[in-house]
Amino acid sequence: MRPPVIEAIKIENYRVLQNVEIKKLKPFTVLVGPNGSGKSTLFDVFAFLETCFTLGVRNAWDQRGGQRQLRSRGADGPIAIQISYREQPGTRLLTYRLEIKEEKGRPVVSREWLRWTVAPAQGRPQHILDFHHGSGYVMDENTGKKTSEQLDGSDRLAVNALGQFRTHPRVAALRRFISGWYLSYLSVAEERKSPTAGPQEQLSRSGDNLSNVLQYLKENHPKRLQAVIEALQETVPALERVDYDTSPDGRLVLFIKDAPFDEAVLASNASDGTLKLLSYLTLLYDPDPAPFIGIEEPENHLYPSVLPGLAHQCRNSSELSQVLVTTHSHDFVNSCRPDEVIALYRDTDGYTRVVRPNSIPLVMDMLEQGALLGTLWQENYFEEVPVPTTPVADLGE
């Protein structure tokens, strides 16, 4: 059973995302755009929401400098994030909305609701949960009866509080869903560290426990570890072999052999790109993957020739996790489908606008003639319609 899939997201007053709505999100979605277009900000919206659920609204708010740094310049209303998703294909569409503003220097959840669609004959969507400033109600999903509730603070999430009770299954499922998101901030410097021995089930945000996770896979899911190694060998042509051994203190020690060298080296001494790719593959092959995975600019430290393989791995992983990637790499985008790519640009008013390449007839026509999607983006065909300076056939080479 796959986890919920977000089909649409709407953001209001979040930095340059003053009024952005993206519909028809895919299980594998790729964000592109020039520097400052809002890609990293959109990525951070997901991170902000996840932090609200795991560490609290105040923590997420303060990490980002509060309202002064978060709210769009000139905006008066609250910061709002709204996601629409289905728990399983064919089930009811659920929509969750969170509105936050600042009062006396503190964040306040001014509105929070969860609703689901009903049969057309039954009228408008019904709210399962609806709270204003810590007060509101939750509905019994079977009887439709509403129960009033009062939270112990206006900076608390009703979904977090009520989602701990089995009597509210949709609320509980939403809490588990968002709390389980993984937003990647992998660091090669952190990945080279030698942590304390002992298996760990999930990769940290920085990747500093990579060897611990690989040890866990070896001891509990050896086929998954072998799949990671085989995927690494397929993606890096010069990689001849990956071996592993156990050190006296119980740590898993990886050895990587590159052609044409005779001796293998410790994985911690391998190239930045190989180590980074190993981390991505470990994340994507997690036996219990996060329901939503965010990867920002995977091309950093990676040679362009391995990016199509990584894009393929991300798409395969989207069968079990929704995967969102931001990138500046046309090589990565060349391996994507038009409906998987979303382009962001700053409009004349300074705020972000959304462009869908699959809605541009010229782009779709050129793709049918052999052009490559990433090349068309690089040549600015997503942003405007230029006068081609080279034959269409050349764009696909």
C-alpha positions as CSV (number, residue, x, y, z in Angstrom):
1,M,0.0,0.0,0.0
2,R,1.5,3.3,-1.1
3,P,1.3,6.4,1.1
4,P,-0.9,9.5,0.3
5,V,0.0,11.5,-2.7
6,I,-0.3,15.3,-2.7
7,E,-2.2,16.4,-5.8
8,A,-2.2,20.1,-5.3
9,I,-0.6,22.7,-3.1
10,K,-1.5,26.4,-2.5
11,I,0.7,28.9,-0.8
12,E,-0.1,32.5,0.2
13,N,2.2,35.2,1.6
14,Y,5.2,32.9,2.0
15,R,8.2,35.0,0.9
16,V,8.2,35.2,-2.9
17,L,5.3,32.8,-3.0
18,Q,2.7,35.4,-2.6
19,N,-0.1,33.6,-4.3
20,V,1.0,30.3,-5.9
21,E,-1.2,27.3,-6.6
22,I,0.1,24.1,-8.3
23,K,-2.3,21.4,-9.4
24,K,-1.9,17.9,-10.8
25,L,1.3,17.2,-8.9
26,K,2.8,13.8,-9.8
27,P,4.4,11.2,-7.5
28,F,7.7,12.4,-9.1
29,T,7.8,16.1,-9.5
30,V,10.8,18.3,-10.6
31,L,11.1,22.0,-10.0
32,V,13.2,24.1,-12.3
33,G,13.9,27.8,-12.7
34,P,16.6,30.5,-12.5
35,N,18.2,31.6,-9.2
36,G,15.8,33.4,-7.0
37,S,12.7,32.1,-8.8
38,G,11.3,30.5,-5.7
39,K,12.4,26.8,-6.1
40,S,14.2,26.7,-2.7
41,T,11.3,28.6,-1.1
42,L,8.8,26.1,-2.3
43,F,11.0,23.3,-1.1
44,D,11.2,25.1,2.3
45,V,7.4,25.3,2.5
46,F,7.3,21.5,2.8
47,A,10.2,21.6,5.3
48,F,8.3,24.3,7.3
49,L,5.1,22.2,7.4
50,E,7.0,19.1,8.5
51,T,8.8,21.0,11.2
52,C,5.4,22.4,12.5
53,F,4.3,18.8,12.9
54,T,7.4,17.4,14.4
55,L,9.0,20.2,16.4
56,G,6.1,22.7,16.7
57,V,4.9,25.9,15.1
58,R,7.1,28.1,17.2
59,N,10.2,26.2,16.3
60,A,9.5,26.3,12.6
61,W,8.6,30.0,12.8
62,D,11.7,31.1,14.8
63,Q,14.1,29.0,12.6
64,R,13.1,31.2,9.7
65,G,13.2,34.6,11.4
66,G,9.5,35.0,12.2
67,Q,6.9,37.0,10.3
68,R,9.4,39.7,9.3
69,Q,11.4,37.2,7.2
70,L,8.6,34.9,6.2
71,R,5.7,37.0,5.1
72,S,5.6,38.4,1.6
73,R,6.6,42.0,1.5
74,G,3.5,44.3,1.6
75,A,1.1,41.4,2.5
76,D,-1.4,41.9,5.3
77,G,-3.0,38.4,5.6
78,P,-1.7,35.3,7.3
79,I,0.8,32.9,5.8
80,A,-1.2,30.0,4.4
81,I,-0.3,26.5,3.2
82,Q,-2.9,24.2,1.8
83,I,-2.4,20.7,0.4
84,S,-4.9,18.4,-1.3
85,Y,-4.2,14.7,-1.3
86,R,-5.7,11.2,-1.5
87,E,-4.8,8.5,1.0
88,Q,-5.1,5.9,-1.7
89,P,-6.0,6.1,-5.5
90,G,-9.7,6.5,-6.0
91,T,-10.4,7.5,-2.4
92,R,-11.9,10.9,-1.3
93,L,-9.9,14.0,-1.8
94,L,-8.8,15.5,1.5
95,T,-7.6,19.1,1.9
96,Y,-5.6,20.5,4.8
97,R,-5.1,24.2,5.3
98,L,-2.9,25.9,7.9
99,E,-2.9,29.7,8.4
100,I,-0.4,31.4,10.7
101,K,0.1,35.0,11.7
102,E,2.1,36.8,14.4
103,E,0.6,38.4,17.5
104,K,2.8,40.1,20.1
105,G,5.9,38.6,18.5
106,R,4.6,35.0,18.7
107,P,3.2,32.8,16.0
108,V,-0.6,32.1,16.2
109,V,-2.5,29.4,14.3
110,S,-5.3,31.7,13.2
111,R,-7.1,28.9,11.2
112,E,-6.6,25.2,10.7
113,W,-9.0,22.9,8.9
114,L,-9.2,19.5,7.3
115,R,-12.0,18.7,4.9
116,W,-13.0,15.9,2.5
117,T,-15.1,15.7,-0.6
118,V,-18.5,14.1,-0.5
119,A,-20.8,12.8,-3.2
120,P,-22.1,15.6,-5.5
121,A,-25.7,15.1,-4.3
122,Q,-24.6,15.7,-0.8
123,G,-23.4,19.3,-1.4
124,R,-20.2,21.0,-0.5
125,P,-17.1,19.3,1.0
126,Q,-17.4,18.6,4.8
127,H,-15.0,19.8,7.4
128,I,-13.6,17.0,9.6
129,L,-11.8,19.5,11.7
130,D,-12.0,23.3,11.9
131,F,-10.1,25.5,14.5
132,H,-9.6,29.2,15.0
133,H,-7.0,30.4,17.5
134,G,-7.0,27.1,19.4
135,S,-10.8,26.6,19.6
136,G,-12.9,24.5,17.2
137,Y,-14.5,21.2,16.6
138,V,-13.7,17.7,15.2
139,M,-16.3,15.6,13.4
140,D,-17.0,11.9,13.9
141,E,-16.4,10.5,10.5
142,N,-19.1,7.8,10.9
143,T,-21.9,9.7,12.5
144,G,-21.2,13.3,11.4
145,K,-21.4,14.5,15.0
146,K,-19.2,17.5,15.9
147,T,-17.4,17.8,19.2
148,S,-16.0,21.1,20.4
149,E,-12.4,21.1,21.6
150,Q,-10.0,23.7,23.2
151,L,-6.3,23.4,22.7
152,D,-3.9,24.5,25.5
153,G,-2.3,27.2,23.3
154,S,-3.0,29.2,20.1
155,D,0.3,28.1,18.6
156,R,-0.6,24.4,18.8
157,L,-1.8,22.3,15.9
158,A,-5.2,20.6,16.3
159,V,-4.1,17.8,13.9
160,N,-1.2,17.0,16.2
161,A,-3.3,17.0,19.3
162,L,-6.4,15.1,18.0
163,G,-4.3,12.9,15.7
164,Q,-3.1,10.9,18.6
165,F,-6.6,9.4,19.1
166,R,-7.8,6.4,17.0
167,T,-11.3,7.9,17.1
168,H,-10.2,10.4,14.4
169,P,-8.6,8.1,11.8
170,R,-8.3,10.7,9.0
171,V,-6.7,13.3,11.4
172,A,-4.4,10.6,12.7
173,A,-3.4,9.6,9.2
174,L,-2.6,13.2,8.2
175,R,-0.4,13.6,11.4
176,R,1.6,10.5,10.5
177,F,1.9,11.5,6.9
178,I,3.3,14.9,7.4
179,S,5.4,13.9,10.4
180,G,7.1,11.3,8.3
181,W,8.3,13.5,5.5
182,Y,12.1,13.5,4.7
183,L,13.6,16.7,3.3
184,S,17.2,16.1,2.3
185,Y,20.1,18.4,3.2
186,L,22.9,15.9,2.6
187,S,26.4,17.1,3.2
188,V,29.5,15.3,1.9
189,A,31.5,16.6,4.8
190,E,29.0,15.1,7.2
191,E,28.9,11.8,5.2
192,R,32.7,11.4,5.7
193,K,32.4,11.3,9.4
194,S,32.9,8.0,11.4
195,P,30.0,7.8,13.8
196,T,29.7,5.5,16.7
197,A,29.1,1.9,15.7
198,G,25.6,0.5,15.7
199,P,22.9,0.1,13.1
200,Q,20.4,2.9,12.5
201,E,17.2,2.5,10.4
202,Q,16.9,5.8,8.6
203,L,19.3,8.3,7.1
204,S,19.7,11.6,8.9
205,R,19.0,14.9,7.0
206,S,22.7,15.5,6.7
207,G,23.7,11.9,6.0
208,D,26.2,11.8,8.8
209,N,25.0,8.3,9.8
210,L,25.4,6.8,6.4
211,S,27.6,3.9,7.6
212,N,25.1,3.1,10.4
213,V,22.3,2.8,8.0
214,L,24.3,0.6,5.6
215,Q,25.1,-1.6,8.6
216,Y,21.4,-1.8,9.4
217,L,20.7,-2.9,5.9
218,K,23.4,-5.5,6.0
219,E,22.1,-7.0,9.2
220,N,18.4,-6.7,8.5
221,H,17.8,-6.2,4.8
222,P,20.9,-7.6,2.9
223,K,19.0,-7.7,-0.4
224,R,18.3,-4.0,-0.1
225,L,22.0,-3.3,0.5
226,Q,22.9,-5.4,-2.5
227,A,20.4,-3.4,-4.6
228,V,22.0,-0.1,-3.4
229,I,25.4,-1.4,-4.5
230,E,24.2,-2.7,-7.8
231,A,22.4,0.6,-8.5
232,L,25.6,2.5,-7.6
233,Q,27.6,0.3,-10.0
234,E,25.0,0.8,-12.8
235,T,25.1,4.6,-12.4
236,V,28.8,5.1,-12.1
237,P,30.4,3.4,-15.1
238,A,34.0,3.6,-13.7
239,L,33.0,1.9,-10.5
240,E,34.2,-1.8,-10.7
241,R,33.3,-3.1,-7.3
242,V,31.9,-2.2,-3.9
243,D,32.9,-4.5,-1.0
244,Y,32.2,-4.3,2.7
245,D,33.6,-5.7,5.9
246,T,33.0,-5.4,9.6
247,S,35.5,-3.7,11.8
248,P,36.5,-5.0,15.2
249,D,34.1,-2.6,16.9
250,G,31.2,-3.8,14.8
251,R,31.0,-1.0,12.2
252,L,30.3,-1.7,8.5
253,V,33.3,-0.6,6.5
254,L,32.8,0.0,2.8
255,F,35.5,-0.3,0.1
256,I,35.1,1.1,-3.4
257,K,37.3,0.2,-6.3
258,D,37.4,2.4,-9.4
259,A,38.9,1.4,-12.7
260,P,41.8,1.3,-13.6
261,F,43.2,1.2,-10.0
262,D,44.3,-2.1,-8.5
263,E,43.3,-1.5,-4.9
264,A,40.0,-0.5,-3.4
265,V,39.8,2.5,-1.0
266,L,37.6,3.2,2.0
267,A,34.3,4.7,0.9
268,S,35.0,7.7,3.2
269,N,38.0,8.4,0.9
270,A,36.0,8.0,-2.3
271,S,35.1,11.0,-4.5
272,D,32.5,13.5,-3.4
273,G,30.2,12.4,-6.2
274,T,30.3,8.7,-5.4
275,L,29.7,9.3,-1.7
276,K,26.8,11.6,-2.5
277,L,25.2,9.2,-4.9
278,L,25.6,6.4,-2.4
279,S,23.6,8.5,0.1
280,Y,20.8,9.2,-2.4
281,L,20.5,5.5,-3.3
282,T,20.5,4.5,0.4
283,L,17.7,7.0,0.9
284,L,15.7,5.8,-2.1
285,Y,16.1,2.1,-1.3
286,D,15.0,2.5,2.3
287,P,12.9,-0.6,3.3
288,D,10.5,1.7,5.1
289,P,10.7,4.8,2.9
290,A,9.4,8.2,3.9
291,P,6.0,9.0,2.4
292,F,7.3,12.2,0.9
293,I,11.0,12.8,0.0
294,G,12.4,16.2,-1.0
295,I,15.8,16.4,-2.7
296,E,17.4,19.8,-3.4
297,E,19.8,20.2,-6.3
298,P,21.1,16.6,-6.5
299,E,23.5,17.7,-9.3
300,N,25.9,19.2,-6.7
301,H,29.1,17.0,-6.7
302,L,27.7,14.7,-9.3
303,Y,29.0,14.4,-12.9
304,P,26.4,15.2,-15.5
305,S,26.5,11.7,-17.0
306,V,25.1,10.1,-13.7
307,L,22.1,12.4,-13.5
308,P,19.8,10.5,-15.9
309,G,20.4,7.4,-13.9
310,L,19.5,9.2,-10.7
311,A,16.4,10.7,-12.2
312,H,15.4,7.1,-13.2
313,Q,16.0,5.9,-9.6
314,C,13.8,8.8,-8.3
315,R,11.0,7.9,-10.6
316,N,11.2,4.2,-9.6
317,S,11.1,5.2,-5.9
318,S,8.0,7.4,-6.5
319,E,6.0,4.1,-6.6
320,L,6.4,4.0,-2.8
321,S,7.2,7.6,-1.9
322,Q,6.2,11.0,-3.4
323,V,9.5,12.5,-4.6
324,L,10.1,16.2,-5.1
325,V,13.4,17.4,-6.7
326,T,14.7,20.9,-7.3
327,T,17.4,21.2,-9.9
328,H,19.4,23.5,-12.2
329,S,20.6,20.6,-14.3
330,H,19.2,20.3,-17.8
331,D,20.8,16.8,-17.9
332,F,18.5,15.8,-15.1
333,V,15.5,17.4,-16.7
334,N,16.2,15.7,-20.0
335,S,15.3,12.4,-18.3
336,C,11.9,13.8,-17.1
337,R,8.5,13.8,-18.6
338,P,6.8,17.1,-19.5
339,D,4.0,16.6,-16.9
340,E,6.6,15.9,-14.2
341,V,8.3,19.3,-14.6
342,I,7.2,22.6,-13.1
343,A,9.0,25.8,-13.9
344,L,9.1,28.8,-11.6
345,Y,9.8,32.4,-12.6
346,R,9.7,35.8,-10.9
347,D,7.0,38.0,-12.5
348,T,7.3,41.7,-13.0
349,D,5.8,42.3,-9.5
350,G,8.6,40.3,-7.9
351,Y,6.6,37.3,-7.0
352,T,6.7,33.7,-8.3
353,R,4.6,32.5,-11.2
354,V,4.2,28.9,-12.3
355,V,4.7,27.5,-15.8
356,R,3.8,24.0,-16.9
357,P,5.9,22.9,-20.0
358,N,3.3,20.3,-20.9
359,S,0.8,23.2,-21.4
360,I,3.0,25.0,-24.0
361,P,2.1,23.8,-27.5
362,L,5.4,24.8,-29.0
363,V,7.3,22.8,-26.3
364,M,5.2,19.7,-26.9
365,D,5.5,20.0,-30.6
366,M,9.3,20.2,-30.4
367,L,9.5,17.2,-28.1
368,E,7.6,15.2,-30.7
369,Q,10.2,16.2,-33.2
370,G,13.0,14.9,-31.1
371,A,14.0,17.9,-28.9
372,L,15.0,17.2,-25.3
373,L,13.0,18.7,-22.4
374,G,16.0,20.0,-20.4
375,T,17.5,21.5,-23.5
376,L,14.3,23.4,-24.3
377,W,14.3,24.7,-20.7
378,Q,17.9,25.8,-21.0
379,E,17.1,27.6,-24.2
380,N,14.3,29.5,-22.4
381,Y,11.4,27.9,-24.3
382,F,9.5,27.5,-21.0
383,E,9.6,31.2,-20.2
384,E,9.1,32.8,-23.6
385,V,8.9,31.9,-27.2
386,P,12.3,32.7,-28.7
387,V,13.2,32.7,-32.4
388,P,15.2,29.4,-32.8
389,T,18.7,29.9,-33.9
390,T,19.4,26.2,-34.5
391,P,17.3,23.6,-36.3
392,V,15.0,21.7,-34.0
393,A,16.7,18.4,-34.6
394,D,20.0,19.8,-33.2
395,L,18.3,20.5,-29.9
396,G,18.0,16.8,-29.2
397,E,21.6,16.0,-29.7
